[in-house]
């Protein structure tokens, strides 16, 4: 064995896969979250003017537009003797 191989620290697989936690990672997460929130709020405010007041963009439909005949009136059931 060479001296170079023995100088390296030995880590198990779980420890080797974990990333380092630092202030730069924290700020990347905070800034990314703030930018995502600003983008969503901006899209919401940009498209909110297109919606108009509630109920004005809805079409009123009555059942006569489908051409179906009127249903038969219900008859009371016959009484058993």
N, CA, C and O of each residue as an XYZ file, in Angstrom:
324
protein
N       0.830     -1.181      0.000
C       0.000      0.000      0.000
C       0.873      1.242      0.000
O       1.930      1.297      0.630
N       0.404      2.206     -0.709
C       1.151      3.455     -0.707
C       0.683      4.327      0.455
O      -0.384      4.099      1.024
N       1.483      5.313      0.794
C       1.131      6.194      1.902
C      -0.050      7.088      1.552
O      -0.736      7.592      2.442
N      -0.291      7.286      0.250
C      -1.393      8.132     -0.186
C      -2.741      7.502      0.160
O      -3.662      8.225      0.540
N      -2.887      6.198      0.042
C      -4.145      5.528      0.333
C      -4.444      5.482      1.829
O      -5.610      5.482      2.222
N      -3.459      5.445      2.629
C      -3.692      5.352      4.066
C      -4.002      6.708      4.688
O      -4.523      6.757      5.802
N      -3.701      7.799      4.012
C      -3.950      9.118      4.578
C      -5.393      9.580      4.415
O      -5.816     10.510      5.102
N      -6.148      8.962      3.535
C      -7.537      9.379      3.312
C      -8.428      8.911      4.459
O      -8.248      7.808      4.974
N      -9.390      9.743      4.859
C     -10.314      9.300      5.916
C     -11.256      8.230      5.373
O     -11.631      8.267      4.201
N     -11.625      7.309      6.195
C     -12.530      6.233      5.811
C     -13.939      6.609      6.282
O     -14.170      6.850      7.467
N     -14.871      6.653      5.328
C     -16.258      6.995      5.629
C     -17.155      5.859      5.172
O     -16.876      5.192      4.175
N     -18.236      5.648      5.911
C     -19.198      4.659      5.438
C     -20.027      5.262      4.301
O     -19.929      6.459      4.034
N     -20.838      4.444      3.634
C     -21.556      4.891      2.436
C     -22.568      5.995      2.743
O     -22.710      6.935      1.961
N     -23.262      5.895      3.859
C     -24.264      6.910      4.192
C     -23.620      8.260      4.443
O     -24.103      9.283      3.956
N     -22.555      8.269      5.184
C     -21.861      9.525      5.487
C     -21.264     10.140      4.216
O     -21.252     11.362      4.073
N     -20.781      9.323      3.314
C     -20.174      9.829      2.084
C     -21.209     10.458      1.153
O     -20.868     11.351      0.376
N     -22.449     10.017      1.214
C     -23.490     10.546      0.327
C     -24.102     11.850      0.840
O     -24.748     12.558      0.068
N     -23.924     12.175      2.074
C     -24.529     13.372      2.635
C     -23.737     14.616      2.225
O     -22.506     14.624      2.229
N     -24.478     15.659      1.875
C     -23.832     16.909      1.500
C     -23.511     17.742      2.724
O     -23.956     17.450      3.834
N     -22.756     18.752      2.504
C     -22.400     19.652      3.599
C     -23.478     20.702      3.759
O     -24.067     21.157      2.778
N     -23.729     21.079      4.978
C     -24.696     22.125      5.273
C     -23.928     23.383      5.638
O     -23.078     23.365      6.528
N     -24.222     24.450      4.963
C     -23.530     25.692      5.245
C     -24.419     26.876      4.971
O     -25.568     26.729      4.554
N     -23.876     28.057      5.209
C     -24.661     29.272      5.005
C     -24.979     29.492      3.533
O     -26.043     30.018      3.208
N     -24.078     29.101      2.635
C     -24.343     29.312      1.212
C     -25.517     28.450      0.744
O     -26.302     28.903     -0.089
N     -25.658     27.243      1.244
C     -26.798     26.397      0.892
C     -28.090     27.002      1.438
O     -29.113     27.012      0.755
N     -28.038     27.498      2.654
C     -29.204     28.134      3.262
C     -29.681     29.310      2.418
O     -30.878     29.447      2.166
N     -28.755     30.159      1.978
C     -29.148     31.337      1.202
C     -29.657     30.959     -0.181
O     -30.547     31.625     -0.709
N     -29.119     29.916     -0.772
C     -29.643     29.454     -2.063
C     -31.088     28.994     -1.899
O     -31.938     29.311     -2.731
N     -31.369     28.252     -0.835
C     -32.737     27.799     -0.595
C     -33.679     28.964     -0.296
O     -34.804     28.988     -0.796
N     -33.242     29.918      0.502
C     -34.093     31.063      0.852
C     -34.369     31.916     -0.384
O     -35.516     32.276     -0.645
N     -33.339     32.234     -1.130
C     -33.524     33.082     -2.318
C     -34.366     32.370     -3.370
O     -35.201     33.000     -4.019
N     -34.162     31.073     -3.546
C     -34.979     30.312     -4.497
C     -36.444     30.283     -4.097
O     -37.324     30.410     -4.949
N     -36.712     30.117     -2.809
C     -38.091     30.107     -2.337
C     -38.742     31.477     -2.499
O     -39.904     31.571     -2.895
N     -38.009     32.523     -2.199
C     -38.547     33.885     -2.350
C     -38.820     34.187     -3.828
O     -39.854     34.768     -4.157
N     -37.915     33.802     -4.705
C     -38.143     34.038     -6.134
C     -39.347     33.253     -6.644
O     -40.116     33.763     -7.459
N     -39.517     32.029     -6.180
C     -40.683     31.251     -6.590
C     -41.972     31.910     -6.098
O     -42.952     31.975     -6.839
N     -41.979     32.398     -4.862
C     -43.161     33.068     -4.327
C     -43.460     34.355     -5.089
O     -44.619     34.640     -5.392
N     -42.431     35.129     -5.401
C     -42.620     36.372     -6.158
C     -43.153     36.062     -7.559
O     -44.027     36.766     -8.063
N     -42.628     35.015     -8.181
C     -43.107     34.627     -9.510
C     -44.561     34.199     -9.505
O     -45.326     34.575    -10.393
N     -44.947     33.411     -8.505
C     -46.341     32.981     -8.421
C     -47.268     34.160     -8.123
O     -48.350     34.259     -8.702
N     -46.852     35.048     -7.230
C     -47.662     36.231     -6.929
C     -47.770     37.138     -8.163
O     -48.833     37.697     -8.433
N     -46.679     37.279     -8.902
C     -46.707     38.091    -10.119
C     -47.640     37.507    -11.169
O     -48.392     38.244    -11.807
N     -47.599     36.184    -11.355
C     -48.497     35.550    -12.322
C     -49.956     35.687    -11.887
O     -50.842     35.891    -12.716
N     -50.193     35.574    -10.595
C     -51.558     35.707    -10.082
C     -52.085     37.122    -10.300
O     -53.226     37.299    -10.726
N     -51.258     38.137    -10.009
C     -51.720     39.515    -10.194
C     -51.856     39.870    -11.668
O     -52.712     40.675    -12.034
N     -51.030     39.281    -12.507
C     -51.086     39.563    -13.942
C     -52.368     38.999    -14.541
O     -53.000     39.657    -15.367
N     -52.760     37.797    -14.141
C     -53.946     37.163    -14.699
C     -55.219     37.472    -13.923
O     -56.306     37.149    -14.402
N     -55.132     38.078    -12.758
C     -56.339     38.337    -11.973
C     -57.246     39.363    -12.659
O     -58.457     39.344    -12.443
N     -56.701     40.236    -13.459
C     -57.514     41.233    -14.155
C     -58.361     40.590    -15.253
O     -59.387     41.152    -15.636
N     -57.958     39.429    -15.767
C     -58.712     38.766    -16.828
C     -59.984     38.105    -16.319
O     -60.906     37.877    -17.102
N     -60.059     37.795    -15.043
C     -61.190     37.033    -14.511
C     -62.462     37.868    -14.441
O     -63.545     37.343    -14.704
N     -62.371     39.116    -14.104
C     -63.554     39.958    -13.982
C     -64.323     39.633    -12.715
O     -63.921     38.755    -11.952
N     -65.420     40.329    -12.484
C     -66.221     40.042    -11.293
C     -66.806     38.641    -11.349
O     -67.048     38.100    -12.428
N     -67.027     38.071    -10.201
C     -67.547     36.707    -10.136
C     -68.949     36.644    -10.721
O     -69.793     37.481    -10.401
N     -69.200     35.677    -11.558
C     -70.529     35.432    -12.100
C     -70.829     36.126    -13.405
O     -71.823     35.777    -14.042
N     -70.043     37.081    -13.848
C     -70.375     37.791    -15.079
C     -69.938     37.027    -16.316
O     -70.504     37.232    -17.389
N     -68.959     36.161    -16.199
C     -68.462     35.449    -17.366
C     -69.174     34.118    -17.568
O     -68.870     33.398    -18.519
N     -70.104     33.781    -16.704
C     -70.787     32.505    -16.824
C     -71.997     32.633    -17.745
O     -72.696     33.646    -17.747
N     -72.216     31.614    -18.499
C     -73.341     31.582    -19.418
C     -74.547     30.962    -18.723
O     -74.418     29.962    -18.016
N     -75.710     31.554    -18.925
C     -76.908     30.972    -18.331
C     -77.518     29.999    -19.324
O     -77.684     30.320    -20.500
N     -77.847     28.818    -18.849
C     -78.409     27.779    -19.700
C     -79.661     27.250    -19.028
O     -79.655     26.920    -17.842
N     -80.732     27.174    -19.797
C     -81.913     26.514    -19.260
C     -82.056     25.161    -19.952
O     -81.401     24.913    -20.964
N     -82.878     24.313    -19.435
C     -82.997     22.954    -19.942
C     -83.659     22.854    -21.296
O     -83.569     21.809    -21.942
N     -84.328     23.914    -21.753
C     -85.043     23.847    -23.032
C     -84.110     23.850    -24.223
O     -84.542     23.502    -25.322
N     -82.873     24.221    -24.062
C     -81.952     24.294    -25.184
C     -81.523     22.941    -25.712
O     -80.896     22.866    -26.769
N     -81.842     21.882    -25.011
C     -81.392     20.559    -25.443
C     -82.418     19.840    -26.296
O     -82.097     18.801    -26.872
N     -83.618     20.337    -26.400
C     -84.638     19.732    -27.263
C     -85.236     18.463    -26.687
O     -85.831     17.691    -27.438
N     -85.111     18.214    -25.418
C     -85.698     17.016    -24.812
C     -87.154     17.294    -24.473
O     -87.497     18.414    -24.096
N     -88.012     16.294    -24.602
C     -89.424     16.516    -24.253
C     -89.586     16.650    -22.747
O     -88.726     16.242    -21.968
N     -90.708     17.231    -22.364
C     -91.017     17.387    -20.946
C     -91.181     16.005    -20.319
O     -91.739     15.104    -20.946
N     -90.708     15.831    -19.107
C     -90.912     14.526    -18.475
C     -92.374     14.309    -18.123
O     -93.116     15.266    -17.901
N     -92.784     13.047    -18.074
C     -94.166     12.722    -17.730
C     -94.401     13.054    -16.271
O     -93.506     12.931    -15.435
N     -95.633     13.480    -15.980
C     -95.936     13.814    -14.593
C     -96.018     12.525    -13.783
O     -96.508     11.511    -14.278
N     -95.555     12.559    -12.577
C     -95.585     11.334    -11.782
C     -97.022     10.984    -11.368
O     -97.824     11.858    -11.040
N     -97.310      9.717    -11.393
C     -98.628      9.246    -10.949
C     -98.452      8.558     -9.619
O     -97.476      7.835     -9.420
N     -99.370      8.767     -8.711
C     -99.240      8.078     -7.427
C     -99.363      6.577     -7.608
O    -100.117      6.115     -8.465
N     -98.640      5.818     -6.820
C     -98.742      4.356     -6.961
C    -100.128      3.849     -6.557
O    -100.777      4.407     -5.672
N    -100.557      2.804     -7.210
C    -101.868      2.224     -6.914
C    -101.829      1.555     -5.560
O    -100.835      0.927     -5.194
N    -102.928      1.691     -4.806
C    -103.011      1.086     -3.494
C    -103.322     -0.391     -3.616
O    -104.122     -0.789     -4.463
N    -102.712     -1.193     -2.799
C    -102.973     -2.626     -2.805
C    -104.329     -2.900     -2.148
O    -104.632     -2.283     -1.127
N    -105.182     -3.825     -2.706
C    -106.507     -4.082     -2.109
C    -106.415     -4.839     -0.823
O    -107.438     -5.130     -0.203
